[in-house]
């Protein structure tokens, strides 16, 4: 489960939209500034800046909201058991 899903479930979807809006604004600005000089490589760099910015803001929002990031990233034993059951059901 990601930060967006948790915040939406808590009735705070606006906080998760913030990171996407800021990341997209940075990508747009960098695209406009850099593509005329550096071409498609600049577009790729601008997209990477969007991803990095969005992830950093998501981590800050998660931290300030009391969401444990390690619980979303590091699989627990129960997660693996559930994954095995889903795979068994779907793959036969």
N, C-alpha and C positions, 0 to 999 in steps of 0.2 A: 504494500500500500504506500502510496506517495503522499507527499505533503499536501498536494492539491486535494486529494480525496479526504484526508483527515480534516482539513480546514472546512471543506464543503460540508462534511458530516457534522461539524461543530457549528454550522450556520455562519461561517466567515469566508465565503468564497471570494470576497473582494481582496482579501490579503493575498490569496494565491494568484490572482490576476495581476497584482502589482509587479511581480517578478517578470511575468511575460511581457507586460507593457514596457518596462524599463529595458529589458533585453532587446525587444524589437526596436525601440527608439534608438538604442546604441547601434544596432545593426544597420538601420536605415541611414543614420548619420554617417557611419563609416563607409557604407556603400556609395553614397553620394560623393563623399570626399575622396575616396581612394580608387574607385574603379576607373575614372578617366586617366589616371596615371599608371596604375598597375594591372588593370584588366581583371580577368576572372580570378586570378590569385587573390586580389583584394576582396572580391566577393566571398571567397572561401574564408578569408581571415575575418571578415565582418560577421559571417555566420558563426564562426568559432567564438568570436567575442560575445555574440548573443547567447550561445550555450553556456559559456563560462559565467557571464553576468547573471543569467537566470538561475543557474545552479547555486552561485554564491548567495544570492538574495533568498533563494528557497532555504538554504541552510540557516541563514540568519533568522528568517521567519520561523522556521521549525524550532530553533533554539529559544526564541522569545516566547513561543507558544507552549513550551514544555513538551514538545514532541521529541522523543528519543530517536535520533538519527541512526544510531547503531542498531536499534530494533528493526529499522526498515532495510538495513544493508546486510547485516550478518544473519544468515539463516539459523533458526533454532531447530532443535530436533523435531519438534512438532511440525514445523514448516516442511521438513524433508519427508516426514511420514505422510502428510497431506499431499505433497507432490507425487509421491509414489502411488498413492491411491488414485489420484486423478489420471496419471499416466496409465495405470493398470486398467482403469475403466475405459479410457478412450482408445487405447491400443489393443486391448483384448487380452 
